[in-house]
Amino acid sequence: MSASLAHSWATGALRRAVPARYRPIGYLNHLAQVRTTSRVRSGPFAGMRYVDTSIGSCFIPKLLGIYERELAPKVERICRQQPKLVVDIGAAEGYYAIGLAFRIARARVVAFELDERGQTALRAMAQLNGVADRLSVRGRCEPADLAAALEGHPSPVVICDVEGDEEALLDPERVPGLRGSIVLVETHEFLRRGVSDELCRRFARSHAIERIWQEPRSRAEFPWRTLGTTLLPLAYLDWAVSEWRPERMSWLWMTPRSAHG
């Protein structure tokens, strides 16, 4: 057996022997769940009950309520406006989809999520928070699907995080309902350079547009210090509050000009 193969086998054996909650990342996840009692600790969705995982993104910042904290003022603005329809494209386990249903008592939420694990988690989150009767979980979202979801609704909200497909989906020519929608979209420039400028061009006539930039994170935002966290390298605390971004990200907040008078 080669040295590299032996090392790989030994590492795998060690991982199998040590329960996940006692490994560094598992320990931090478990600590966050216990200390929050699996409820979002702060932020716009404080008090929302959470499932025991996240789909395709960070977990601990969501439990802490600091996930995408740059957007909190916009989320609060959405909640004040009390929209009757929220469409979340790329909903994952439901931080925004269930969070907005949790905050807006009469809102109906359509959550598009391609990953079946995400669909299962969405339904579980909805049950945990008593909003299952107002949630519709759907799979792949194409422009025609988005157009159908928005049809007949005068002032919906669209949340979009689709890993580069925002350019294909967010087109007012193909989806006329977008012209009257509030749109909050994460733009993935590292996947499609120039996508932010293209979306701004498309929505310039119909919407006022604000670009929001990601802010730095600090390990000090992880609120608990235990013997375990003291023994861990500080890089793990950095990881715990990070959002796994490949580069500095930004979002577009687009509101219909008609709403501005």
N, C-alpha and C positions, 0 to 999 in steps of 0.2 A: 504494500500500500504506500502510495506516495505521501510526502509530508503534507501537501496541500489537501489531499483527500482525507488523510487522517485528522487534520485540523477541522475540516468541514464536518466530518462524522462526529467528532468530539463536541463541537459547538452545537450541532443538532441534538445530540444526546442530552447535553446540559439543558437546552431549552425545553426538551420534553420532560425532564426531571423536575424543573422548577416551574410551579404554577405561574400563569401569566401575571397574576396580581402581585407577585413578588419580584418580577423583573422591573427594571427602572421605569419604563413607560407604563406598564401595567399598574405599577404601584401608584404613580401619579394620577392615572385615570381613576383608580379605585379610591384614592384619597379625595379627589374632587367629587366623586359620586357620594361618598359618605358624608363629607362636610356640607354638601349642598342638599342632601337628601334627594338627589336627582331632580331638583327644581332649579330653574334658572335663577341665579343669585342676584342679579342687578340688571340694569338696562331696560329697554322698552318692553321686554317680555318677562320681567321679573315675576317669579311665582309659577311660570309654566312648567308643568311636569315633563320630564325628558326620558326618552328611551336610553338604553345602555350603550349606544354606539352612535357614530355619525357615518355618513355615506360619502366617501370621496373628499372629505375635508376634515378640519381639526375638530376635536371633541371638547377638550377642556375649555377653550375660550367661549364656547356656546353655553356650557354650564355656568361659567363665571358671568356671562352676560356682556362680555367685552368683544365678542366676535363682530368684526366689521363695525366697530364703534363709531367710525367716521360717519356712518349712515344714521345713527340714532336720531338726530334732529329731523331727518326726512321721514323716518318711520313714525315719529311722534306727529308730524304734520299729516301723514296719511291717516293716522288714528283719529285726529281731530276732524278730518273731513268726512269720516264715516262712509266710505264707499260701500255700495251694495255688492260689488263684484271685485274680487282680487284674483288675478291670474298669475301664478308663479311657474315660470318655465325653468326647469332644472332644479326642482324643489328639494332634491335629496331626501333627508329624513323629515324635513319640515320646519326648520328653524323659522323661516318667514311665513310659510303657508299656514302652519298651525299657530304660530305666534300672532299673526294678524287676525285669524279667526278667534283666537283667545282674547284679543284686545277689542275687536269690533263685533259687538254682539249680534248684529243682523247681517253681517257680510257673508256672502257665499264665496267659497274659495275653490278655484279649479287649479289643481296641482299636476303639472306635467313632469313625469320622471321616468326616464328610460330604464334605469336599473330596477330589477324586480325586488332586490333587497330594500331599495329606497321606497318602493311602493308599499311593501309590507310595513316598514318603519313608519311611513306616513299614516297608515291606518291605525297602527298601534298608538302613535302620538295623539291622533284625533280622539281615540277612545279614552286615553289617559286624561285628556283635557275637556272632555264632554262636548266636542265640536264635530263629531262624526257625521251628524245629520246635515251639516253645512259644507262638507268637503266632498269634492269629486276628484278621484285619482285617475289620471290618464297616463298613457305611455308616451311614445314619440310625438313630438310636436313639429308639424310642418306648417308653412304659412297658411294653408287652407284650414288647418285645425285651429290655429290662433284666430283666424278671421271668424270662424264659426263660434268660438268661445266668446268673442267680444260683441258679436252681432246683437243689436237691440239694446245695448247697455250704453247710456249716454256718458257716464263719467267713471269708467273702470280704472283700476290700478294694475299695471303690469310690472312684475319683478322678473328680471331675466339674468340668469347665470348659466350659460350654455357652452362654455369652453371654446369659444371661437365661432360658434354658429349664429351669434347675434347678428352678423351681417346678412345672413340669409333670411332670418326670421323677422327682423325689425325693419320692414319696408312698408311705408304707408300706401304705396301704390298697390301692393299685393294684399295688404291687410288694412283696409280703410278705417276700421275701428280704432287703429292706433292714433288717428288724428285727434280724437277726443279723450285719449287715455293719458293719465300720469304714467310715466315710464321711468323705472330705476333699473339701469343695466350695468353690469360689470363688463368692462371691455378688456379683451384679451389680446393686447398688442403683441405679446410674445408669440402668439399663434397666427395673428393676421395683422401685420403692420399697416397702420393707417385706418384701422376700423373705426376708431373714435372720430376721426375727421369725416369719414364717410357717413357715419350716423348723424353727426352734427349737420352735414350738408342736407341729408334727407329730411330732417325735422326742423330745419331753420325757419321755414315759413310758418309752421303750425305750432311750434313750441318755443318757450324760453328754456335755455339750456345752461346748466351749471356742471362743471367738471369737479369732482371730488377726488382728492388724492389720499392714498394710504399714508398713515402716520406710523412712526416707529413704535415698536413694542419694547417693554422692559420686563426683565424677570421679577422686578419688584411687584408686578401686577399679579403674580401668583401669591395668594394671600396667606398660605399656611406654611409654617415652619415646624417640622417634626425632626426626630432623629434621622428618619429615612431621607428627608430632603437635605439635611445637613451633610449626610454621607455621600450623596450623589454629586457628581461633577456639575458645576454650574450650567454647563451646556444643556443639561436636561431641563432646567427651569426655563432657559431661553426657549427650548423646544415647546414646553408646556403652554406658553402664551403666544407662540408664533402661529401664523396661519398658513405656513407652508407655501409662501408666495415665491415664484421663480424670479420675479423682479418687482419693482414698485408698481402697484396696481392702481387703477382709477375706475371711477364709476361716472356715468352720466345721469343726472337728475333732470328729467325733461317734463315740463308742465305745459299744458295747452295754453296758448296765448288767449284764447277765448275766456279762460278762467281768470285772466288778469284784467278783464274789462275791455 
